[in-house]
Amino acid sequence: MTPDQPDAPDLRALVVFADPSLHRSRISRRVAEAVAALPGIQVQDLYQLYPDFYIDVRRERSLLKAAPLVVFVFQLAWYTMPALLKEWFDNVLKPEWTQPPGRLQGKAVFAAVACAGAAIDYRPGGVHGRPLEDYLAPLEQSARACGMDWLAPHVFYGADAQDLDAAARHADDLRSLLARHAGIDTKEGLEHGA
């Protein structure tokens, strides 16, 4: 799928990808490459597309309307999403655009989040004091307020370890999950260069 075809009929998922340090991140790069290789997937690399934070709202909304599945991919930093992803939410998902008649009603959405530390660190009494889901609550509530169906997040713990084998497994797991949710035959994805 080319960027000039935001409403192409074969669009199965929109991946809104936000990593301000992609050039330094082996994990994010692997994830971006793994999901982009699937057929029918449009990856919007926000930091590449909008380095000046000036978001093409019309284009993003066109993609959002065309996709039955939306995936937000980012690395949790200071317990929140990256600044440009927050800017995307603030501009693209304006209440007057998202409210009934429900342009986004019934679309499936989930977050694929990489975070530092182990799963045990994200619990009451742990290093981070609360479950990871608590940090994703604003994103989940935003999606629900737009009428979207929130799916369980895909989480990669230990992103700070720079374990390349674990990063490769994370990318493969996310690719498989995305293919399953989007109804993509993974053999089909392999035939398309994945």
C-alpha positions as CSV (number, residue, x, y, z in Angstrom):
1,M,0.0,0.0,0.0
2,T,1.3,3.4,-0.9
3,P,0.8,6.6,1.1
4,D,-1.2,8.0,-1.8
5,Q,-3.9,5.4,-1.3
6,P,-5.2,6.0,2.2
7,D,-8.6,4.6,1.4
8,A,-7.5,1.5,-0.5
9,P,-10.0,-1.4,-0.2
10,D,-7.3,-3.8,1.1
11,L,-6.4,-1.7,4.1
12,R,-6.7,-4.1,7.1
13,A,-5.0,-2.2,9.8
14,L,-3.5,1.2,10.6
15,V,-0.4,1.1,12.7
16,V,0.3,4.5,14.4
17,F,4.0,4.2,15.2
18,A,5.7,6.7,17.5
19,D,9.4,6.4,18.5
20,P,11.3,9.7,18.8
21,S,14.6,7.8,18.9
22,L,14.0,5.2,16.1
23,H,17.5,5.8,14.7
24,R,18.9,4.5,18.1
25,S,16.3,1.8,18.8
26,R,17.0,-1.7,17.6
27,I,13.7,-2.9,19.2
28,S,11.4,-0.3,17.5
29,R,13.1,-0.8,14.2
30,R,12.5,-4.5,14.3
31,V,8.9,-4.0,15.2
32,A,8.3,-1.4,12.5
33,E,9.9,-3.7,9.8
34,A,7.9,-6.8,11.0
35,V,4.5,-5.2,10.9
36,A,5.1,-3.2,7.7
37,A,5.9,-6.4,5.8
38,L,2.3,-7.6,6.3
39,P,-0.1,-7.1,3.4
40,G,-2.8,-4.5,4.0
41,I,-1.0,-2.8,6.8
42,Q,-0.4,1.0,6.7
43,V,2.4,2.1,9.1
44,Q,2.3,5.8,10.0
45,D,5.7,6.6,11.5
46,L,4.7,9.8,13.2
47,Y,8.3,11.1,13.9
48,Q,9.3,10.5,10.3
49,L,6.2,12.0,8.8
50,Y,5.8,15.0,11.2
51,P,9.2,16.0,12.7
52,D,7.8,19.5,13.1
53,F,4.7,18.2,14.9
54,Y,2.4,19.6,12.2
55,I,0.1,16.6,11.6
56,D,-1.8,16.2,8.4
57,V,-5.1,15.7,10.2
58,R,-7.2,15.1,7.0
59,R,-4.9,12.3,5.9
60,E,-4.7,10.7,9.3
61,R,-8.5,10.8,9.6
62,S,-8.9,9.3,6.1
63,L,-6.6,6.4,7.1
64,L,-8.4,6.0,10.4
65,K,-11.8,5.8,8.8
66,A,-10.6,3.2,6.2
67,A,-9.0,0.9,8.7
68,P,-11.0,-1.7,10.7
69,L,-8.1,-2.2,13.1
70,V,-5.9,0.5,14.7
71,V,-2.7,-0.3,16.6
72,F,-0.7,2.3,18.6
73,V,3.0,1.2,18.8
74,F,5.3,3.1,21.2
75,Q,7.7,2.7,24.0
76,L,6.5,3.9,27.4
77,A,8.6,6.8,28.7
78,W,7.9,8.5,32.0
79,Y,4.7,6.5,32.3
80,T,3.1,7.9,29.2
81,M,3.0,7.9,25.4
82,P,5.5,9.9,23.3
83,A,4.7,13.6,22.9
84,L,3.9,13.4,19.1
85,L,1.5,10.5,19.7
86,K,-0.3,12.7,22.3
87,E,-0.3,15.5,19.7
88,W,-1.8,13.1,17.2
89,F,-4.6,12.2,19.7
90,D,-5.3,15.9,20.5
91,N,-5.6,16.9,16.8
92,V,-6.9,13.8,15.0
93,L,-9.5,12.7,17.6
94,K,-11.3,15.9,18.2
95,P,-14.6,15.3,19.9
96,E,-16.6,17.0,17.2
97,W,-15.1,14.5,14.7
98,T,-15.3,11.3,16.7
99,Q,-18.7,11.6,18.4
100,P,-21.9,10.2,16.9
101,P,-22.7,9.3,14.2
102,G,-19.7,7.3,15.1
103,R,-17.1,7.4,12.4
104,L,-14.9,5.1,14.5
105,Q,-17.7,3.1,16.1
106,G,-16.9,-0.6,16.3
107,K,-13.3,-0.4,15.0
108,A,-10.9,-2.5,17.0
109,V,-7.9,-0.9,18.7
110,F,-5.0,-2.0,20.9
111,A,-1.6,-0.7,22.1
112,A,1.7,-2.5,21.5
113,V,3.9,-1.1,24.2
114,A,7.5,-1.6,25.0
115,C,8.6,-0.7,28.6
116,A,11.6,-0.8,30.8
117,G,11.7,-3.3,33.6
118,A,10.0,-6.6,34.3
119,A,6.3,-7.4,34.5
120,I,6.7,-7.8,38.3
121,D,7.8,-4.1,38.5
122,Y,4.4,-3.1,37.3
123,R,2.2,-3.9,40.3
124,P,1.4,-2.3,43.7
125,G,4.5,-2.4,45.7
126,G,6.7,-2.9,42.6
127,V,9.2,-0.4,41.3
128,H,6.6,1.4,39.2
129,G,3.8,1.2,41.9
130,R,0.9,0.1,39.7
131,P,-0.1,-2.2,36.9
132,L,0.9,-1.2,33.3
133,E,-2.8,-1.0,32.4
134,D,-3.1,2.0,34.7
135,Y,-0.6,3.9,32.6
136,L,-2.5,3.0,29.4
137,A,-5.9,4.1,30.9
138,P,-6.0,7.5,29.1
139,L,-5.4,5.8,25.7
140,E,-8.0,3.1,26.5
141,Q,-10.6,5.7,27.6
142,S,-9.9,7.8,24.5
143,A,-10.5,4.9,22.3
144,R,-13.7,3.9,24.1
145,A,-15.0,7.5,24.0
146,C,-14.7,7.3,20.2
147,G,-16.8,4.1,20.2
148,M,-13.8,1.8,19.4
149,D,-13.5,-1.7,20.8
150,W,-10.4,-1.8,23.1
151,L,-8.4,-5.1,22.9
152,A,-5.9,-6.3,25.4
153,P,-2.5,-4.6,24.9
154,H,0.6,-6.4,23.7
155,V,3.4,-5.6,26.1
156,F,7.1,-6.1,25.8
157,Y,8.7,-5.9,29.2
158,G,12.5,-5.5,29.5
159,A,12.9,-3.1,26.6
160,D,15.8,-1.5,28.5
161,A,17.8,-4.7,28.4
162,Q,18.6,-4.4,24.6
163,D,18.3,-8.2,24.3
164,L,18.2,-8.6,20.5
165,D,16.7,-12.1,20.7
166,A,13.9,-10.9,23.0
167,A,13.3,-7.9,20.6
168,A,13.1,-10.3,17.7
169,R,10.5,-12.5,19.6
170,H,8.6,-9.3,20.5
171,A,8.5,-8.2,16.9
172,D,7.4,-11.7,15.7
173,D,4.7,-11.9,18.4
174,L,3.3,-8.5,17.5
175,R,3.4,-9.4,13.8
176,S,1.4,-12.6,14.5
177,L,-1.1,-10.8,16.8
178,L,-1.6,-8.1,14.3
179,A,-2.1,-10.6,11.5
180,R,-4.6,-12.6,13.6
181,H,-6.6,-9.4,14.6
182,A,-6.6,-8.2,11.0
183,G,-7.5,-11.5,9.5
184,I,-4.3,-11.8,7.5
185,D,-3.0,-15.3,6.6
186,T,0.6,-15.3,7.8
187,K,1.6,-17.4,4.8
188,E,0.1,-14.6,2.6
189,G,2.3,-12.2,4.6
190,L,5.4,-14.3,3.9
191,E,4.7,-14.4,0.2
192,H,4.7,-10.6,0.3
193,G,8.2,-10.3,1.5
194,A,7.7,-10.6,5.3
